[in-house]
């Protein structure tokens, strides 16, 4: 898996985890964030690379700081993605 795909997957997995912890459906988050439900699904699957504004909207809809969406991007994880 290339670095771009791996980054998208880590982000999407975290988004899904936070959404489920809050008991929200993709439809509920998409409505709050003003995004299409299919786009939320694509982000969670790692098929789309959301822009900064979209990340901020998702964080707002989930009632978390944007940094919470990046929690799994530890130094060790980044090493595994970008390291030699």
C-alpha positions in Angstrom: 0.0 0.0 0.0 1.5 3.4 -1.0 1.9 6.3 1.5 -1.1 8.2 0.1 -3.4 5.2 0.4 -2.1 4.4 3.9 -2.7 8.0 5.1 -6.2 8.0 3.8 -6.9 4.6 5.4 -5.6 5.7 8.9 -7.7 8.9 8.7 -10.8 7.0 7.5 -10.5 4.4 10.2 -10.2 7.1 12.9 -13.2 9.0 11.5 -15.3 5.8 11.6 -14.1 5.0 15.1 -15.1 8.5 16.4 -18.4 8.4 14.6 -19.4 5.0 16.0 -18.3 6.0 19.5 -20.8 8.8 19.3 -23.5 6.6 18.0 -23.8 8.5 14.8 -24.6 7.2 11.3 -22.8 8.4 8.2 -26.1 10.1 7.2 -26.2 12.0 10.5 -22.6 13.2 10.3 -23.0 14.1 6.6 -26.1 16.2 7.4 -24.4 18.0 10.3 -21.2 18.6 8.2 -23.1 19.6 5.0 -21.5 16.7 3.1 -23.0 13.9 1.1 -23.3 10.6 2.9 -21.4 8.8 0.1 -18.5 11.2 0.6 -18.3 10.2 4.3 -18.3 6.6 3.3 -15.6 7.2 0.7 -13.5 9.0 3.3 -13.9 6.2 5.8 -12.9 3.6 3.2 -9.8 5.7 2.3 -11.1 6.4 -1.2 -11.0 10.2 -0.8 -8.5 12.7 0.6 -10.5 15.3 2.4 -9.4 19.0 2.4 -8.7 21.0 5.5 -12.2 22.6 5.4 -13.8 19.2 5.2 -11.7 17.9 8.1 -12.8 21.0 10.1 -16.5 20.3 9.3 -16.1 16.6 10.3 -14.5 17.6 13.6 -17.3 20.1 14.3 -20.0 17.5 13.4 -18.3 15.0 15.8 -17.7 17.7 18.5 -14.0 17.0 18.6 -10.9 19.0 17.8 -9.4 18.4 14.4 -6.3 17.0 16.1 -8.5 14.1 17.4 -9.0 13.0 13.9 -5.3 12.7 13.5 -4.6 10.9 16.8 -3.5 7.7 15.1 -0.8 9.5 13.2 1.8 8.8 15.8 5.5 9.1 15.0 5.7 5.3 14.8 2.7 5.2 12.3 4.3 8.0 10.2 7.6 6.0 10.2 5.7 3.0 9.0 4.1 5.0 6.2 7.0 7.2 5.1 10.1 5.4 6.5 12.6 3.4 4.6 
